[in-house]
Amino acid sequence: MEITRRSMLTGTERTIDIPVTHTQLARWQAGELIQHVMPELSSEEREYLITGITPEEIEMLYGHDD
């Protein structure tokens, strides 16, 4: 499903295709924990749903952790 979010870091609006259903989104928005409702998503996908922040933005802001 294509999900549009605005980044809390940059204000940039993006649309990303994430493998979730309308039912999963509704359960999460009703208050269930995202990791319980959508355990198949990566932490980056969950972060995007919650905050709109992408891995590229985090890397741009914080750089690599070498």
N, C-alpha and C positions, 0 to 999 in steps of 0.2 A: 504494500500500500504506500502511495506517495504521501509523505508527511512534511508539512511546511512548518518551520520554526524560525524564530528570530534569535540570533545568538545573544546571550547575556553579556558576552565579552565585547563584541564588535558592533552589535546592532544589525549585522548582515542577515538578511532573510534568505534561507535556502530551502529547497525541496529535495528530499532524499527518499529513495525507495527502501522501505524497511519491511521485513516479513512479519507483519502483525495483522491481526484481524480486528474488525470493528468491536467484537465482543471483548477482546483483550484490552483494547483502548478504553472501553467503557468501564471495565472492572478496575483498571488502574486509576482512571479519573474519579471513580467512586470511592477510592481510598485504599485499595489493596496495594501491597508492595509490588513495585515493578518487577523485581527479581523473581517473585513468586508467580506473577501473571505471565511474564515473558522470559522464562529461564533460557530459552534458546538464543536470545539476543546476546551480542557481545557487550562488554561494559561500555565500549565507545558508542554503540547504538542506543543503549539505555541513557547514556549521558546526553546524547543529542535529543532524545525525546524529552528529557527533563529540563535541559537548559538551552538547547539549540546550539551548543558548542560542539565543534567538530575536532577530531584529532589534529588536523592541520592547524587550527587556531591555537590549540594547546602547545603544539610544537613551536609555532611562531612566537608565542608569548614566553615560553619557558625554555625552549631549545631542547637539545638532546641531553639525556642523562647518561653520559659515557662513563 
